[in-house]
């Protein structure tokens, strides 16, 4: 497993689990004849996705963006979402010679089960934090919403992924943009959730952005390709319009959390609007 270098950072694109979600929900108001050009659905209208945590080596420190999924929810949960190979994150850390205790910082872009599932792990009859030597960095708004659920979001915020970390005092809340290490910044990307955040690496003139679910896959780059899962879809649109021109101008690398085939891409704008082109590793 070789790193992708952004200036002084070493970046590893991991793959924790493969799963499936409803294609119509994933593309919102975009009709199936259009989204089916960029992906294929199964008999249940579900499209293939992955969860792709990003591991960053910043000097002597290890930063994990997203923790992936886990099997704590059992067989019914796995069948509903077509989950395969949940928990592979741990195997990939071993390949890199790492253990959970070696991670210094966990960044949760948001606390949905497909992004924060391995925040915790089952130990016998207890569920405990997995990365016990790390701070779990999250926006204050996101932690509030995840611990005050309602009918629209309770299926995504699972207490077993959140409460043990909260009870252990391992969450560190930020409000707005914050440089957490030199060249490594978190910044708000509201829309999918109100407290979602992205991650920006900038070093030696190069930029990489982890888009969180503002752009879940490279196929979601067009402005109107917004998930029905987004709680605030118009906000997603406004945030895209604000950041897309910047990322094009910077020629920023974009790492999306759910693209099943391409860990990395770049935005391109032409007469038809925005699209994303894959970047080889």
Secondary structure, DSSP 8 states (H G I E B T S, - for coil): ---EEETTEEEEE---EEEEEEHHHHHTTS-HHHHTTT--B-TTSEEEEEE--EEEEETTEEEEE--B--STT-HHHHHHHT-BSTTHHHHHHHHTT--GGG--EEE-S---HHHHGGGEEEETTEEEES-TTSEEEEEHHHHHHHTS--TTTTTT--HHHHHHHHHTT-EEEE-S-EEEETTEEEEE--SSSTT-EEEEEEETTEEEEE-GGGGSSGGG-STT---TT-TTHHHHHHHHHHHHHHHHHHT-EEE-SS-SS-SEEEEEEETTEEEEEE---
